[in-house]
Every structure is written in structure tokens, then in C-alpha cells.
């Protein structure tokens, strides 16, 4: 093995092992000279820190060349706990250690804490491995090295809480992902608070054979993890029926009487949480209400967040995506599970009154925030790595729904979401500005809070009625799905995939000094959108008291597909649809209050994304025009217009407020 340390990023200077270190390895760590040489253990003097020499173990080897070394503070030198081990170079480490010495596929694997314990067990003839960064991390990576059907025996240290916590973490992983593994653990003698090599010393002093005594300590480890309240929360919350059941029509009447302009948003929100009732739905659904301040977003969310249903709702005024699976440096590792947000959201609707704080983060944080949201909205949990606690993960079924509010989304946020694969659906409230007379009547009427409380109570009673009706959940009969409804959902998914695509622009200059632009559209495939919109339509049918989709369920699908693109782009789409699918530059300038260059840019964007084609207005002018592609002409049909712009001549709950576009 090549004993040289990569020069890049390293300060130590390599040396042969000094006698006192070799003595420490043989007498206290019980390693033979053959094991020391086989492992390639070396010594180095730290050029930057006096009296900070390290014992080096090759961590990652490729083609007989050491790519990364792990340096331990040499024996006899004082150190801070967080400075005991370091990697050189830091970014090249391997997550596991030990498997490189296995000569055949083992049927029994020992998981230990640290390379020196690992080397000792390997020396004794056991197949052993360890996490490279401590007992609290890389459990998944270690488990991945265990052959199928093998016994996996955990021999972690017993001198603090880290060992038991790690065992519990491995138990969860085995239960969720590797039930083929026969999980065992070493139960150290009562009062023994050390590790493998300390137990070897204990056996040596007592004149006992290590392997015989060690194997006596192995006991089966129940792979079923300990449950907590979040783990045991049922998918279908146990909600008792109210004294007087409340049906959907009465609920809509109450919402419409108090906040008619919020009925559509409330109806789609209740369809979001109702997705828990359909057993085959496994995808989280995230709905964000968009409008200017004081438009009614928070009021709508309060219908649900303050409905008095803690088993079904988890409200928050502000949150950070980093809290889903915490790596907070100021929290002890053993306490991190208590502060993780993701388990508390399981089978609940996460109600966030202000998501704008997440979107307003600086560029690097925004990319991280959106990336985390994107992952957790897959419903499969989240794994994160931090510098203090290493890897932490919550894996398995973490289905939740999200209802949030935000002011209009900045363009830079849309670009980040488009490049990462957006998971959020947006609904514009489009509440109109009240006239002076309407504001006067509002002051003379019931207080806003009284009306909001009435809607909260109605939402509580309706959801309790709905959940009590479907205590065992719903098995959806897909044979009742009509082709016309599935076609509408598919059209909407295809349109939305292109509508919220991102247009990346690369610029360079040619030999003549002219600027050249290259457009690279990033457009998601419509498959996920197709499934999510289908889930929403089915849940809306359940809310309406049906076991099959109907025309009425298509409205929420069409609204979200036209509103979930970037705000400026969605406005242009609505305008094109209103005008029969065609618009000239001048019309766009006037309708959206844009300058001509901006209007031309937006027209080009829709063309490049594959939503529109160029169109010649043929009116003896030089104006350009665009028209919807043939595949999207349905959105100009009378059928689609009924979904987008229903009559709003009355406050009847059977009609929804005009979107005002």
C-alpha cells in the first residue's frame, strides 16, 4: 500500500511509526505487527500545530493508492473531543471501513465503533466494518455492505448514549428496508463501559479466550423499533362525528355566506387534506395560496389550522426546511429526534401561514430550501449530513399534505424551482378590490373574526363528519373513471409541465462582437403532475360525497394547472385563453401592462417552452403574434372556460368567484 499522503489540502508530514505509537497499538489496541502493516497505519507530524501529531489509517484506497487518510491524535497528546479525528483531504472520505479486508462474502458481519476495533476483530477472523465518522452516522451505508440473509451483530461502545441510540437507528433501518437481516447485538457485562479492545484486555487479564467470551455476549436484537406517538399515528385520524353532522353543501353555504371570495380556495384546500382517505394515494400534495397582503390567504388557512383538529392539522406561522430532519449544532445528538419536524407531520396537513420567508432567503439558502422541500414532498423521508452530527435520516412512509400562503413569488424563486423539479401547486385568490360602498357595508356587518370563527366551526364539523363516514379509508374503483375526465387531467398535466419550465440562457459573443443567446429549456415530465392532479380530483369527488369523478371535480384541476406557473406567465396564459387562443404584441402590452420588449420576451418564452406557436395577425402591421399550440386548444373551449370563469351573478355556493383575469 502506498504510504504517501496526498499533498493537496494536507499539512502533516508522513513518518514511520515511532516506537511509542507501535507499542500503544500492540499493547493497548492489541494489534499485531502484521495487522499494522496490512492496514498501512502510518504516523505524521502536524506542521501547523505543535504537539498535535496523528496516527494515520488509510480511509479510502483506489488502485493501491491512498485517496484519503484518517488521522487520529497520537496517544499521549491532549485534544478537544471534536478534534480527535480528521480526514485528509476532507472531501475524499469513504463512509465505511473494513470491507476491503474481507476475503469472501460473509454470513456474519460485526458492526463496531472505530477503525481500531474493526482491525482487531478482522485480526481475530471476524468480518467487521465501521462507519468512518463515528457510531452516529452512515448506518445506511454500513447496512448496505451486509449480504442478504446475513447476521449483523452490533458491538458498539457502552460508555455513553451514542451506542444505544445508534442501535435504535439501525433497528429502524432494518425494519423498514432490510428485513432479511438477522440483527443481533453484543450485550456487554454489567458495569462494563468500554469497547471491543477493552473487552479483549479484560479477557487477557483474566486468562480467558476472547472469542469464546465475546461470542457469549451476542443476543438477538428485536428489529422492531421502539414506537413513539408520531410513529403510531394512524393514516386515517380517529375523528368523532359531531352531534349534528354537517354535509358538504351546508359547509359551502357557511363559507360562501361569510367569505364568498374564498370559497374556491377553501374547497381545494379541503380536497387536499381529504387525500388521506384514499388508500392508494402515497404522494404528498402541496397547495400554496398566492395573493397580495390582506387578500384572505391567512383567513382561509385558519379555517383548517384553527379548526381544533390536532390529529389532522399541524399549524405553523414560520418554519425552516432545515427543521424537517434537524442537524442543529446546539442540540445534543440524542435529543435531535425530539425536534425533528418530519415525524410530527406524518398523516397531517402542515398549515404554514407565511411561506414567503422561505422564498425570500438569499440565493444559496434558497437553493437549499427548495431542494429540501422537493425531497420531502416525495413522501419518502429525508437524509441530511452535517459537520457536527454527521448523517441523520428519517426514511420510510412520511405522507403529509401542505397548505401554505405567500405573497406573489419572485422570478428568481421560479427559476430555482424549475431547475430542481417543482412540487408546489399555486392558486391565485385573485380577490378584487372592494368599492367604497362595499367597505362601508363591511364595517356595518359582523366582525371579520366572528365570521372566521363560524367558518372554523363549520370546517371542524364537516371534516369530522367526513372522517367518521370513512373510518376505514376508501379503496378507489378505477373502473368508474371516465375517459373524458382522465383526458382533461392529462391535458392539464402536460400544459403545467411546460408552463412552469425554466428557460436557462447562455450568452457569448461572436468574432464580430455580437451577443449570441442560447436557450436551454428545463421542462419536467408530466407524469408526476398527472398523478397529483388525479389524486386531487378524486379527493374532491370524495368531499362532494361521490365514489367517482364528475365534471365538477375538473374545475380544481384546471384552475391549478393554469395558476401554478410563474405569475407573469400564468397571467399571459389566462389572457390568451380569454381571447380565443391568440394575441398580438400590442394586446399583450395592454392586457398585462408590459413594455414592448418585455411582451416580446414573454411571447418568445411561451414559444420556446412549447405552449404557443408564432402567429401572423395579418392586419397589415408588423406586429408579431402567438397562438396556443393545437394540443392545448381545448383550453379555449367553452367547456374549459366554464371551469376557469363560472358565472358569479349570485353568492350561491354552487358558483365560485370569478378569477378576475
C-alpha positions in Angstrom: 0.0 0.0 0.0 1.4 3.4 -0.9 2.2 5.2 2.3 2.3 8.7 0.9 -0.3 11.3 1.9 -1.8 13.4 -0.8 -0.2 16.8 -0.7 -3.3 18.8 -1.6 -5.1 20.1 1.5 -2.8 18.4 3.9 -0.4 19.8 6.5 1.0 16.7 8.2 4.4 15.2 7.1 4.4 11.4 6.9 6.9 9.4 9.0 7.4 5.8 10.0 5.6 4.7 13.2 7.5 5.8 16.3 8.2 3.1 18.9 5.8 4.5 21.5 3.0 4.5 19.0 3.7 1.0 17.8 3.8 -0.1 21.5 0.4 1.6 22.1 -1.1 -0.2 19.0 0.2 -3.6 20.1 -0.3 -3.4 23.9 -3.4 -1.3 24.3 -5.2 -1.9 21.0 -4.0 -5.5 20.7 -2.9 -5.2 17.0 -0.1 -7.4 15.7 2.7 -6.0 13.6 1.3 -7.9 10.6 -2.1 -6.2 11.1 -0.5 -2.8 11.4 1.4 -3.3 8.2 -1.5 -4.8 6.4 -3.7 -1.8 7.4 -1.0 0.6 6.2 -1.0 2.6 9.5 1.4 5.4 9.5 2.4 8.5 11.6 2.5 12.2 10.7 3.8 15.4 12.3 1.4 18.3 12.0 3.4 21.3 10.6 0.8 23.8 11.7 0.1 22.6 15.3 2.9 21.8 17.7 2.3 18.6 19.8 -0.6 17.7 17.5 0.8 14.6 15.7 -1.5 12.0 14.4 -1.7 8.3 13.7 -2.9 7.8 10.1 -5.1 5.0 8.8 -5.9 4.7 5.1 -9.6 5.5 4.8 -10.1 5.2 1.1 -7.8 3.3 -1.3 -8.2 3.1 -5.1 -5.8 1.0 -7.3 -3.5 0.5 -4.3 -3.2 4.3 -3.8 -4.4 6.1 -0.7 -7.0 8.7 -1.7 -7.9 9.7 1.8 -6.3 9.2 5.2 -8.0 9.4 8.6 -5.8 10.9 11.2 -6.2 10.3 15.0 -4.5 12.4 17.6 -1.5 10.5 18.7 -1.5 8.8 22.1 -0.4 10.9 25.0 -1.4 14.2 23.3 -4.3 16.2 24.8 -7.1 17.1 22.4 -10.6 18.5 22.2 -13.2 15.8 21.5 -14.3 17.3 18.2 -10.6 17.3 17.1 -9.8 13.7 17.8 -10.2 12.5 14.2 -9.6 14.4 10.9 -9.7 13.4 7.2 -7.0 14.4 4.7 -8.3 15.6 2.2 -11.6 16.3 4.0 -13.8 15.9 0.9 -12.5 12.5 -0.2 -13.5 10.2 2.6 -15.3 6.8 2.3 -18.3 6.4 4.6 -17.4 2.9 5.7 -14.2 1.0 6.6 -13.3 -2.7 6.9 -14.9 -4.4 3.9 -11.7 -4.0 1.9 -10.2 -6.7 4.1 -12.9 -9.3 3.6 -11.7 -12.3 1.6 -15.1 -13.7 0.8 -18.8 -12.8 1.2 -19.5 -13.3 4.9 -22.7 -14.8 6.5 -22.0 -12.9 9.8 -20.9 -9.2 9.9 -19.9 -7.3 13.0 -20.6 -3.6 13.2 -18.2 -1.8 15.6 -17.2 1.7 16.6 -13.9 2.8 15.1 -11.2 1.5 12.8 -9.0 0.1 15.5 -11.8 -2.1 16.9 -12.6 -3.1 13.4 -9.0 -4.1 12.7 -8.9 -6.1 15.9 -12.0 -8.2 15.0 -10.6 -8.6 11.5 -7.4 -9.9 13.0 -9.4 -12.4 15.1 -11.1 -13.8 11.9 -14.4 -11.9 12.0 -15.8 -9.9 9.1 -16.1 -6.4 10.6 -16.9 -2.9 9.4 -17.4 0.5 10.9 -18.7 3.9 10.0 -15.8 6.3 9.2 -17.3 9.2 11.1 -18.5 7.7 14.3 -21.2 5.5 15.6 -23.9 8.1 15.0 -23.6 8.2 11.2 -23.6 6.2 7.9 -25.8 3.5 9.3 -27.5 3.0 5.9 -24.1 2.8 4.1 -22.8 0.2 6.6 -26.0 -1.8 6.3 -25.7 -1.8 2.5 -22.5 -3.8 2.9 -24.2 -6.6 4.8 -25.1 -9.5 2.4 -28.7 -10.6 2.1 -29.8 -13.0 4.8 -26.6 -12.4 6.9 -26.4 -11.9 10.6 -25.5 -8.3 11.5 -24.1 -8.1 15.0 -23.7 -4.6 16.6 -20.8 -4.3 19.1 -20.9 -0.6 19.9 -19.3 1.1 22.8 -21.3 1.2 26.1 -19.8 4.3 27.8 -22.4 6.9 26.7 -25.8 7.2 25.0 -24.4 7.2 21.5 -24.2 3.4 21.3 -27.8 2.6 22.3 -29.0 5.5 20.1 -27.1 4.0 17.1 -28.6 0.5 17.8 -32.1 2.0 17.8 -31.4 3.8 14.5 -30.1 0.6 12.9 -33.2 -1.3 14.2 -35.4 1.2 12.4 -33.5 0.8 9.1 -33.5 -3.0 9.3 -37.3 -2.9 10.0 -38.0 -0.6 7.1 -35.5 -1.6 4.5 -33.7 -4.9 5.2 -36.0 -7.3 7.0 -33.8 -10.1 5.6 -31.0 -9.2 8.0 -30.9 -11.1 11.3 -30.0 -8.3 13.7 -28.1 -9.0 16.9 -26.1 -7.1 19.4 -23.3 -7.6 21.9 -24.7 -7.1 25.4 -21.6 -6.1 27.5 -21.3 -7.5 31.1 -23.0 -5.4 33.7 -20.8 -2.5 34.7 -18.6 -2.7 31.6 -18.5 0.7 29.9 -15.9 0.3 27.2 -15.5 -1.3 23.7 -14.2 -4.3 21.9 -10.5 -3.9 22.5 -11.1 -3.0 26.2 -13.0 -6.3 26.5 -10.1 -8.1 24.8 -7.8 -6.6 27.5 -10.3 -7.7 30.2 -10.2 -11.3 28.8 -6.4 -11.3 28.6 -6.0 -10.2 32.3 -8.5 -12.8 33.3 -6.8 -15.6 31.4 -9.8 -16.2 29.2 -10.2 -16.7 25.5 -11.5 -13.6 23.8 -13.5 -15.3 21.0 -15.2 -17.7 23.4 -16.2 -14.9 25.9 -17.1 -12.4 23.2 -19.5 -14.7 21.4 -21.3 -15.5 24.7 -22.4 -11.8 24.7 -24.3 -12.0 21.4 -28.1 -11.8 21.7 -30.9 -11.4 19.2 -31.9 -7.8 18.7 -35.6 -7.2 18.0 -35.6 -5.4 14.7 -38.9 -3.7 15.5 -38.0 -0.1 16.6 -39.5 1.5 19.6 -42.6 3.4 18.8 -43.4 6.9 19.7 -46.6 8.9 19.3 -45.6 10.1 15.8 -44.8 6.6 14.6 -48.1 5.2 15.8 -50.3 7.9 14.3 -52.8 6.2 12.0 -53.2 7.3 8.4 -56.9 7.8 9.0 -57.2 10.0 12.0 -59.8 9.0 14.6 -62.3 11.8 14.5 -65.6 11.5 16.3 -68.7 12.5 14.4 -70.2 15.9 15.6 -73.5 16.0 17.4 -75.1 17.3 14.3 -73.4 16.0 11.1 -72.5 18.7 8.6 -72.6 17.9 4.8 -70.6 19.5 2.0 -73.5 21.7 0.8 -74.1 23.2 4.2 -70.3 23.7 4.7 -70.1 25.6 1.3 -73.1 27.7 2.3 -71.5 28.8 5.5 -68.2 29.6 3.8 -70.0 31.5 1.0 -72.2 33.5 3.3 -69.2 34.8 5.3 -66.3 34.8 2.7 -67.7 34.2 -0.8 -64.4 35.1 -2.5 -62.6 32.4 -0.5 -64.9 29.5 -1.3 -62.9 28.1 -4.2 -59.6 28.2 -2.2 -61.3 26.6 0.8 -62.8 23.9 -1.4 -59.5 23.0 -3.0 -57.8 23.0 0.5 -60.4 20.6 1.9 -59.8 18.4 -1.1 -56.1 18.5 -0.3 -56.5 17.1 3.2 -59.2 14.6 2.0 -56.5 12.7 0.0 -55.5 10.9 3.2 -58.8 9.0 2.9 -58.0 7.4 -0.4 -55.8 4.4 0.4 -53.7 4.3 -2.8 -52.6 7.9 -2.5 -48.9 7.9 -1.4 -47.8 11.3 -2.8 -47.8 14.5 -0.6 -49.7 17.3 -2.1 -48.6 20.9 -1.5 -51.0 23.8 -2.1 -49.8 27.5 -1.8 -52.4 30.3 -1.8 -51.0 33.4 -3.6 -52.1 37.0 -3.5 -51.2 40.4 -2.2 -51.3 41.1 1.6 -54.8 41.1 3.3 -56.4 39.2 0.4 -57.7 36.4 2.7 -54.9 33.8 2.5 -54.4 33.5 6.2 -58.1 33.5 6.9 -58.5 30.6 4.5 -55.7 28.7 6.2 -57.2 29.4 9.6 -60.4 27.6 8.6 -58.2 24.5 8.9 -55.3 25.3 11.1 -57.6 26.6 13.9 -60.4 24.1 13.4 -59.5 22.3 16.6 -58.3 19.1 14.9 -54.7 18.4 16.2 -54.9 14.8 14.9 -55.3 16.1 11.4 -53.6 19.6 11.3 -50.2 20.9 12.2 -50.2 24.7 12.1 -47.1 26.9 12.0 -46.5 30.6 11.4 -43.0 30.2 10.3 -40.6 27.3 9.6 -37.3 26.5 8.1 -36.9 23.5 5.8 -33.8 22.5 7.8 -36.1 21.6 10.6 -37.6 18.6 8.8 -34.6 16.5 9.9 -32.5 18.6 12.2 -28.8 18.8 12.3 -28.7 21.7 14.8 -25.2 22.1 16.3 -26.6 23.4 19.6 -28.7 20.3 20.2 -27.2 17.1 21.6 -27.4 14.2 19.0 -29.5 12.1 21.3 -32.1 14.9 21.5 -32.3 15.6 17.8 -35.1 13.1 17.2 -37.2 15.1 19.6 -37.0 18.2 17.5 -37.3 16.7 14.0 -40.4 18.1 12.3 -41.0 15.4 9.7 -42.4 12.8 12.1 -44.8 15.3 13.5 -46.2 16.0 10.1 -46.9 12.3 9.2 -50.6 11.9 8.1 -51.3 15.6 8.9 -51.8 18.7 6.9 -49.0 21.2 7.5 -50.6 24.6 7.6 -48.0 27.4 7.1 -49.3 30.9 7.3 -46.3 32.5 5.7 -44.1 30.7 3.2 -42.7 33.9 1.8 -39.9 33.8 4.4 -38.6 30.6 2.8 -38.7 32.2 -0.7 -37.0 35.4 0.4 -33.8 33.7 1.5 -30.5 34.6 -0.2 -29.6 32.5 -3.2 -27.6 29.7 -1.6 -30.1 29.2 1.2 -33.0 29.4 -1.3 -31.5 26.6 -3.4 -31.1 24.5 -0.2 -34.6 25.3 1.0 -36.2 24.4 -2.3 -34.1 21.2 -2.6 -35.2 20.0 0.9 -38.8 20.8 0.1 -38.5 18.9 -3.2 -37.2 15.8 -1.4 -39.7 15.7 1.5 -42.6 16.2 -0.9 -41.7 12.8 -2.4 -43.1 11.4 0.8 -40.1 9.1 1.4 -38.4 11.0 4.2 -35.1 12.8 4.2 -31.4 12.2 4.9 -29.1 15.0 5.7 -25.4 15.3 6.5 -23.9 17.9 8.9 -20.5 18.7 10.1 -21.3 18.2 13.8 -23.7 15.3 13.9 -22.8 13.5 10.6 -25.7 11.9 8.8 -29.2 11.9 10.1 -32.1 10.3 8.3 -35.9 9.8 8.5 -36.8 7.2 5.9 -39.9 5.4 5.1 -43.5 6.5 4.6 -43.8 10.2 5.5 -47.0 11.2 3.8 -48.3 14.6 4.6 -50.2 17.4 2.9 -49.2 21.1 2.9 -51.4 24.2 2.8 -49.5 27.5 2.8 -49.8 31.1 2.0 -47.4 33.5 0.3 -47.3 36.9 -1.4 -46.5 36.7 -5.2 -43.4 34.6 -5.9 -40.3 36.4 -7.2 -38.9 35.4 -10.6 -35.7 34.1 -9.1 -37.6 31.6 -7.0 -39.5 30.3 -10.0 -36.1 29.7 -11.8 -34.7 27.7 -8.8 -37.9 25.6 -8.5 -37.9 25.0 -12.3 -34.4 23.7 -12.3 -35.0 21.4 -9.3 -38.3 20.0 -10.3 -41.2 21.9 -8.6 -43.5 20.1 -6.2 -45.7 23.0 -5.2 -49.1 23.9 -6.7 -50.2 27.5 -6.6 -53.7 29.0 -6.5 -54.2 32.7 -7.0 -57.0 34.1 -5.0 -57.5 37.0 -7.4 -59.7 38.8 -4.9 -60.9 42.1 -6.4 -60.5 45.4 -4.6 -63.8 46.4 -2.8 -65.6 49.6 -3.7 -66.1 52.3 -1.1 -69.7 51.2 -0.6 -68.7 47.6 0.0 -66.1 48.6 2.5 -68.8 50.7 4.4 -71.1 47.6 4.4 -68.3 45.5 5.6 -67.8 47.8 8.6 -71.5 47.7 9.4 -71.7 43.9 9.2 -70.5 41.2 11.5 -66.9 41.4 12.7 -64.4 39.5 10.5 -63.3 37.4 13.4 -66.8 36.3 14.1 -67.3 35.2 10.5 -63.9 33.4 10.6 -64.9 31.5 13.8 -68.1 30.4 12.1 -66.1 29.0 9.2 -63.7 27.3 11.5 -66.5 25.5 13.4 -68.1 24.5 10.1 -64.8 23.1 8.8 -64.4 21.2 12.1 -67.8 19.6 11.9 -67.6 18.9 8.2 -64.2 17.1 8.4 -65.3 15.1 11.5 -68.4 14.1 9.5 -66.4 13.1 6.5 -63.8 11.1 8.5 -66.5 9.4 10.6 -68.1 8.3 7.3 -64.9 6.8 6.0 -63.2 5.4 9.2 -61.6 2.6 7.2 -60.5 4.7 4.3 -61.5 4.4 0.7 -60.5 1.8 -1.9 -60.9 3.7 -5.2 -62.6 1.9 -8.0 -60.7 3.0 -11.1 -63.2 1.2 -13.4 -65.6 4.1 -12.8 -63.1 6.7 -14.1 -64.4 8.2 -17.3 -62.1 8.7 -20.3 -63.2 12.4 -20.7 -62.1 13.2 -17.1 -58.8 11.4 -17.4 -58.1 13.3 -20.7 -58.7 16.6 -19.0 -56.3 15.7 -16.2 -53.7 14.6 -18.8 -54.1 17.8 -20.8 -53.7 19.9 -17.7 -50.6 18.0 -16.6 -49.0 18.5 -20.0 -49.7 22.2 -20.0 -48.5 22.8 -16.5 -45.2 20.9 -17.1 -44.4 23.3 -19.8 -45.9 26.4 -18.2 -43.5 26.2 -15.2 -40.5 25.1 -17.2 -37.3 27.1 -16.7 -35.6 28.9 -19.6 -31.8 29.0 -18.9 -30.0 31.4 -21.2 -26.3 31.2 -22.0 -24.7 34.3 -23.6 -21.5 34.7 -25.6 -20.1 37.0 -28.2 -19.0 36.0 -31.7 -15.9 37.3 -33.6 -17.8 40.4 -34.6 -18.6 41.3 -31.0 -22.3 40.5 -31.4 -24.0 38.8 -28.4 -25.4 35.4 -29.1 -28.0 33.7 -26.9 -28.6 30.0 -26.4 -31.8 28.9 -24.8 -31.9 25.7 -22.7 -35.4 24.9 -21.5 -35.8 22.7 -18.5 -39.2 21.1 -18.6 -40.3 18.4 -16.2 -42.1 15.3 -17.5 -45.8 15.4 -16.9 -46.1 12.0 -15.2 -45.9 13.2 -11.6 -48.2 16.2 -12.2 -50.7 13.8 -13.9 -50.8 11.6 -10.8 -51.1 14.5 -8.3 -53.9 16.2 -10.2 -55.7 12.8 -10.5 -55.3 12.5 -6.7 -56.8 15.9 -6.1 -59.7 15.3 -8.4 -60.6 12.0 -6.7 -60.3 13.7 -3.3 -62.7 16.4 -4.5 -65.1 13.7 -5.5 -64.9 12.2 -2.0 -65.5 15.6 -0.5 -68.6 16.0 -2.7 -69.9 12.7 -1.5 -69.2 10.6 -4.6 -67.2 7.5 -5.3 -66.4 8.5 -8.8 -65.2 11.7 -10.6 -67.6 14.1 -12.3 -67.4 17.2 -14.3 -67.4 19.3 -11.1 -64.1 17.8 -10.0 -62.3 19.0 -13.0 -62.5 22.7 -12.0 -59.9 22.4 -9.3 -57.6 20.6 -11.8 -57.9 23.3 -14.5 -57.5 26.2 -12.0 -54.3 24.8 -10.5 -52.8 23.9 -13.9 -53.3 27.5 -15.1 -52.2 29.2 -11.9 -49.2 27.1 -10.9 -46.8 28.6 -13.4 -44.8 31.8 -12.8 -47.1 34.7 -12.1 -46.4 36.7 -15.2 -46.5 33.6 -17.4 -49.8 32.5 -15.8 -51.4 35.9 -16.4 -50.4 35.8 -20.0 -51.9 32.3 -20.4 -55.2 33.4 -18.9 -55.2 36.4 -21.2 -54.6 34.2 -24.3 -57.3 31.8 -23.3 -59.8 34.7 -22.7 -59.1 35.9 -26.3 -59.7 32.6 -28.0 -56.1 31.4 -28.0 -54.4 34.2 -30.0 -52.9 37.5 -29.1 -50.8 40.1 -30.8 -47.9 42.0 -29.2 -50.0 45.2 -28.7 -52.8 43.3 -27.0 -50.3 41.7 -24.6 -48.7 45.0 -23.7 -52.1 46.5 -22.9 -53.6 43.4 -21.1 -50.6 42.9 -18.8 -49.3 46.4 -18.7 -45.9 45.5 -20.2 -43.4 47.3 -22.3 -43.0 46.0 -25.9 -39.6 44.3 -25.2 -41.0 42.6 -22.2 -44.1 41.5 -24.1 -41.9 40.1 -26.9 -39.7 38.2 -24.4 -42.8 36.6 -22.7 -44.1 35.6 -26.1 -40.8 34.0 -27.1 -40.7 32.2 -23.7 -44.1 30.5 -24.3 -43.0 29.6 -27.8 -39.7 28.1 -26.7 -41.4 26.1 -23.9 -43.7 24.6 -26.5 -47.0 26.2 -25.3 -47.5 28.6 -28.3 -46.6 28.9 -31.9 -45.9 32.1 -33.8 -49.0 33.7 -35.4 -49.3 36.4 -38.0 -52.1 38.8 -37.1 -52.4 39.6 -40.9 -53.7 43.1 -40.2 -51.2 45.0 -42.4 -49.0 45.7 -39.4 -45.6 44.4 -38.4 -46.9 43.2 -35.1 -46.0 39.7 -34.0 -48.5 37.3 -32.5 -48.7 34.0 -30.8 -51.4 31.3 -30.6 -51.8 28.2 -28.5 -50.5 25.0 -29.9 -53.0 22.6 -31.3 -52.6 20.2 -28.4 -53.7 23.0 -26.0 -56.6 24.4 -28.0 -59.0 22.6 -25.6 -58.3 25.3 -23.0 -60.1 27.8 -25.3 -63.2 25.7 -25.5 -66.4 26.6 -23.8 -66.0 23.6 -21.6 -62.7 24.8 -20.2 -64.0 28.4 -19.9 -66.8 27.2 -17.6 -64.1 25.8 -15.2 -62.0 28.9 -15.3 -64.7 31.6 -15.3 -68.0 30.3 -14.0 -70.9 32.8 -13.6 -70.8 34.7 -10.4 -74.0 36.5 -10.5 -75.0 35.3 -7.1 -73.3 34.3 -3.9 -74.6 30.8 -4.3 -72.1 28.2 -3.1 -72.8 26.4 -6.4 -70.9 29.1 -8.1 -67.3 30.1 -7.4 -65.9 33.6 -7.6 -64.5 34.9 -10.9 -60.7 34.7 -11.0 -60.8 38.3 -12.3 -58.4 37.7 -15.3 
